[in-house]
């Protein structure tokens, strides 16, 4: 990891750059795939699946038999772990259910708001080097709680055309209605346009690599909503002398092992920790099964020493991390000053892995600085808020003059007339 000691604020922007390709570099590839899928449907998906995933498939839907077989391949201990995580995630997201909001500020003018599920949602689950079945829990559970009628899941097949058993087991457990062996850009395009095999959805959820992230943004051009631009994983750890170097290193590596384009940042106001964490990183990384991936990610990562907590807070907010671990004595100060982060882990015994799997919070979070304007996935992400109003004759009479005056001031005569014609009828009837 690159080490910086008391960098100036002018240097922060360069130091905090993400190691991702630019949107402009990826856009042409995404555009070509979208055009092909829109024009050729399933045939295009077959072509791109063979090109990018190395397997030739013409039938992408996972069968009932495949799901049943997968259940037998998942160890009972892992099944129980998944069920425990499901219970935690369900409890946290059920707690987010809000009651109907209803007001009547003026007699005869009743306004209320109700939430209704998005009928068709798509979930993308990366397959790549790690089968992220945990993400199914994070997305399918709130979709099910919200009441979404159709939950479509796409995930890349392996070289034999199969999907990891844990993915199929978890999907079935969480109420996914259809599962397709499709990955990458072509999966996002399939759910955007719909094909003979793959249903069109109204909103797409899920993380992915840089190509999937751009594809999701591209999907919004075709009237499909997305949860957020959720790209390569990232973590920022803020620590002082109360933190433990071995814990910090383990957390940094837990995100570095996601992929070579992941990024981890270590910020501290206690300079000796820099060397201590460096030593722990070397020792722990050496024995990882994914040490090559983690090592590559560490090349894009930074250690930053800042003398003051004020400077540290400013830098953290400027970075707007996806995951933020806080191990300091003055927790309240850092939390009060925080303005942008996806998910926060507080104290020495709150590893980021807990949020990834089983604490109950959602791990589908904004990356690449998008935490400044996006929230992580929650129950509301699967719901539409619909407003209602009902006015009585008395209610319209109470507001009518104000509405007429404002409509006239904007030059919208028909708006004014829609009120005036009713008020005239009410006067004539008196």
ChimeraX attribute file (.defattr): number of C-alpha atoms within 10 A of each C-alpha:
attribute: neighborCount
match mode: 1-to-1
recipient: residues
	/A:1	18
	/A:2	12
	/A:3	16
	/A:4	17
	/A:5	15
	/A:6	13
	/A:7	13
	/A:8	11
	/A:9	12
	/A:10	8
	/A:11	11
	/A:12	14
	/A:13	12
	/A:14	9
	/A:15	20
	/A:16	18
	/A:17	14
	/A:18	20
	/A:19	16
	/A:20	16
	/A:21	11
	/A:22	11
	/A:23	13
	/A:24	9
	/A:25	10
	/A:26	16
	/A:27	15
	/A:28	11
	/A:29	14
	/A:30	23
	/A:31	15
	/A:32	12
	/A:33	21
	/A:34	25
	/A:35	13
	/A:36	18
	/A:37	26
	/A:38	17
	/A:39	13
	/A:40	12
	/A:41	21
	/A:42	23
	/A:43	15
	/A:44	19
	/A:45	26
	/A:46	19
	/A:47	19
	/A:48	23
	/A:49	26
	/A:50	14
	/A:51	11
	/A:52	13
	/A:53	19
	/A:54	15
	/A:55	17
	/A:56	17
	/A:57	19
	/A:58	12
	/A:59	12
	/A:60	19
	/A:61	17
	/A:62	16
	/A:63	13
	/A:64	12
	/A:65	8
	/A:66	15
	/A:67	20
	/A:68	14
	/A:69	14
	/A:70	18
	/A:71	19
	/A:72	11
	/A:73	12
	/A:74	17
	/A:75	11
	/A:76	11
	/A:77	9
	/A:78	11
	/A:79	16
	/A:80	11
	/A:81	14
	/A:82	21
	/A:83	17
	/A:84	16
	/A:85	21
	/A:86	23
	/A:87	16
	/A:88	16
	/A:89	23
	/A:90	19
	/A:91	13
	/A:92	17
	/A:93	21
	/A:94	14
	/A:95	9
	/A:96	12
	/A:97	13
	/A:98	11
	/A:99	9
	/A:100	10
	/A:101	11
	/A:102	14
	/A:103	11
	/A:104	14
	/A:105	9
	/A:106	13
	/A:107	12
	/A:108	17
	/A:109	18
	/A:110	16
	/A:111	15
	/A:112	14
	/A:113	15
	/A:114	15
	/A:115	18
	/A:116	15
	/A:117	20
	/A:118	20
	/A:119	18
	/A:120	18
	/A:121	27
	/A:122	29
	/A:123	26
	/A:124	27
	/A:125	26
	/A:126	23
	/A:127	22
	/A:128	17
	/A:129	10
	/A:130	11
	/A:131	17
	/A:132	17
	/A:133	21
	/A:134	20
	/A:135	24
	/A:136	24
	/A:137	28
	/A:138	27
	/A:139	31
	/A:140	28
	/A:141	24
	/A:142	26
	/A:143	31
	/A:144	19
	/A:145	17
	/A:146	23
	/A:147	16
	/A:148	18
	/A:149	16
	/A:150	19
	/A:151	25
	/A:152	24
	/A:153	29
	/A:154	28
	/A:155	23
	/A:156	25
	/A:157	24
	/A:158	16
	/A:159	12
	/A:160	11
	/A:161	16
	/A:162	13
	/A:163	23
	/A:164	19
	/A:165	20
	/A:166	22
	/A:167	25
	/A:168	23
	/A:169	22
	/A:170	25
	/A:171	26
	/A:172	19
	/A:173	18
	/A:174	21
	/A:175	18
	/A:176	23
	/A:177	13
	/A:178	19
	/A:179	25
	/A:180	21
	/A:181	21
	/A:182	30
	/A:183	25
	/A:184	27
	/A:185	29
	/A:186	28
	/A:187	30
	/A:188	30
	/A:189	28
	/A:190	28
	/A:191	25
	/A:192	30
	/A:193	21
	/A:194	17
	/A:195	19
	/A:196	9
	/A:197	14
	/A:198	23
	/A:199	19
	/A:200	19
	/A:201	23
	/A:202	17
	/A:203	23
	/A:204	24
	/A:205	25
	/A:206	28
	/A:207	27
	/A:208	24
	/A:209	20
	/A:210	21
	/A:211	19
	/A:212	27
	/A:213	23
	/A:214	24
	/A:215	27
	/A:216	31
	/A:217	22
	/A:218	21
	/A:219	23
	/A:220	14
	/A:221	10
	/A:222	11
	/A:223	13
	/A:224	19
	/A:225	18
	/A:226	20
	/A:227	22
	/A:228	25
	/A:229	25
	/A:230	27
	/A:231	24
	/A:232	26
	/A:233	25
	/A:234	27
	/A:235	26
	/A:236	27
	/A:237	24
	/A:238	23
	/A:239	24
	/A:240	19
	/A:241	15
	/A:242	12
	/A:243	19
	/A:244	15
	/A:245	21
	/A:246	17
	/A:247	16
	/A:248	25
	/A:249	22
	/A:250	19
	/A:251	21
	/A:252	27
	/A:253	24
	/A:254	18
	/A:255	23
	/A:256	30
	/A:257	25
	/A:258	19
	/A:259	21
	/A:260	20
	/A:261	25
	/A:262	26
	/A:263	32
	/A:264	26
	/A:265	24
	/A:266	23
	/A:267	26
	/A:268	25
	/A:269	22
	/A:270	16
	/A:271	16
	/A:272	13
	/A:273	22
	/A:274	20
	/A:275	13
	/A:276	15
	/A:277	21
	/A:278	17
	/A:279	14
	/A:280	17
	/A:281	22
	/A:282	13
	/A:283	13
	/A:284	14
	/A:285	21
	/A:286	14
	/A:287	9
	/A:288	13
	/A:289	10
	/A:290	16
	/A:291	17
	/A:292	15
	/A:293	19
	/A:294	25
	/A:295	21
	/A:296	18
	/A:297	24
	/A:298	24
	/A:299	17
	/A:300	22
	/A:301	27
	/A:302	19
	/A:303	22
	/A:304	23
	/A:305	22
	/A:306	20
	/A:307	14
	/A:308	12
	/A:309	16
	/A:310	12
	/A:311	15
	/A:312	20
	/A:313	21
	/A:314	15
	/A:315	18
	/A:316	23
	/A:317	17
	/A:318	17
	/A:319	25
	/A:320	25
	/A:321	30
	/A:322	28
	/A:323	26
	/A:324	22
	/A:325	24
	/A:326	24
	/A:327	25
	/A:328	20
	/A:329	14
	/A:330	11
	/A:331	12
	/A:332	10
	/A:333	13
	/A:334	19
	/A:335	13
	/A:336	9
	/A:337	13
	/A:338	15
	/A:339	15
	/A:340	21
	/A:341	27
	/A:342	24
	/A:343	22
	/A:344	20
	/A:345	18
	/A:346	16
	/A:347	16
	/A:348	16
	/A:349	10
	/A:350	17
	/A:351	20
	/A:352	24
	/A:353	15
	/A:354	15
	/A:355	19
	/A:356	18
	/A:357	23
	/A:358	22
	/A:359	19
	/A:360	21
	/A:361	21
	/A:362	24
	/A:363	28
	/A:364	25
	/A:365	27
	/A:366	30
	/A:367	27
	/A:368	21
	/A:369	22
	/A:370	21
	/A:371	25
	/A:372	18
	/A:373	11
	/A:374	17
	/A:375	19
	/A:376	21
	/A:377	22
	/A:378	21
	/A:379	22
	/A:380	18
	/A:381	20
	/A:382	26
	/A:383	19
	/A:384	14
	/A:385	12
	/A:386	10
	/A:387	12
	/A:388	11
	/A:389	12
	/A:390	12
	/A:391	17
	/A:392	12
	/A:393	13
	/A:394	14
	/A:395	16
	/A:396	20
	/A:397	18
	/A:398	16
	/A:399	15
	/A:400	18
	/A:401	15
	/A:402	12
	/A:403	17
	/A:404	18
	/A:405	12
	/A:406	13
	/A:407	17
	/A:408	15
	/A:409	11
	/A:410	10
	/A:411	11
	/A:412	12
	/A:413	12
	/A:414	11
	/A:415	15
	/A:416	21
	/A:417	14
	/A:418	13
	/A:419	18
	/A:420	17
	/A:421	10
	/A:422	15
	/A:423	17
	/A:424	10
	/A:425	10
	/A:426	14
	/A:427	9
	/A:428	8
	/A:429	7
	/A:430	5
